[in-house]
Amino acid sequence: MNYSEIILSNFPSKLGVLTPVGDSTQDISSFKYLGYVNRQDYKILMENTLQKLFLSLILYEKIYISDKDFIKLVEIIGWLDGLELLEQGIVKIFYDKYEPSVTAHRSKKHLLLMPWYEIESTCYIRKLDWLDINYKDSGLKSVFKGKVVNTFQDAYINLEDVDEKFYNSTIKIINELEQKNIKNLDYQDTLRILRVYEIFNSFQQKKRFDLSTHLVDGFAREYLQGNAITSLFTDERASKLEKFESLTEEKGIPDIYELYRLGLLNIKQVLEIRDDLNTRKFREWFLEPLRSDNEIFYDVINKQNIFDKVNWDAIKFATATLVGVADPLSGLLTSIIFEREIFKKTTESWHPTLFLDDVLNKKLNKLIK
């Protein structure tokens, strides 16, 4: 199982109308829609998602994102920065093929028949193909089209590896939990089911890529609590990403995405922090699956050792002088030198605070000033 990679499944899905459905009968009109978040809430939820993404850039070697979610990402950070993440091989793209949509049936004779809604599967084209055809609508300049399309294609994990059973198996789980007739729903029920679908699809994707963790939103965490079926899908331990976020808050480290959003930090600087030797060592240390929360807390919040306050250069000078003058002290002073060198060797070895304090805290605070 891979502990150094993560799937981000906390991207919100904006509510949007697709198109009228076929030829309608005289008194019934139908149309489709996707998504469960209104436009007012979408921006707030995306901000939270991007905060988690930028933390993931520091903490994980690879980040898996669906091609639909990647398009949402570049709508905010822009194609140049999105391209940087793809070129570096940090973000890996996967394709779902099927997703649930809602067909809304509305009677023109409102007094005779109330509207009803049904969940149906929708097959969408890969965003790579959509981008190739609709690049002008994507905000992408034509001069970059070829490069972006090729880089986007290379970022796909496997363009042919599409599990078409995911949709039916996820809907089956939802039917067991919700006990709803998905062909005759109220409007609010459809929004809930569309959101629940993304939760369980995320678990299937995590299993598909043999990853230890994925990140879901707050609604998902609440939904998964206290149910015999959903408990089977709940990770035994809180995600490392959430622990890392708490750790940075505890140490007063500035929010990386906020600095990026304000223009104080660009994507290349974020990646420089990511590639720092201390950052790489921290990732390996922090993501070690057997490392307990207590051990992490002790190592990071560890108090300064008394030996850190000793002026070793002064002791070395005094020792050299005394050894030359008084042989009886040579044994004691040689012992002091030996212990000092052993301690020095120990303290020169890597420590997680080298990353948190020297790389993250100092660099980020310097940008604010």
Summary of the structure (lengths in Angstrom):
residues: 369
radius of gyration: 27.4
end to end distance: 42.1
largest distance: 111.8
contacts: 1035
relative contact order: 0.12
helix: 56%
strand: 14%
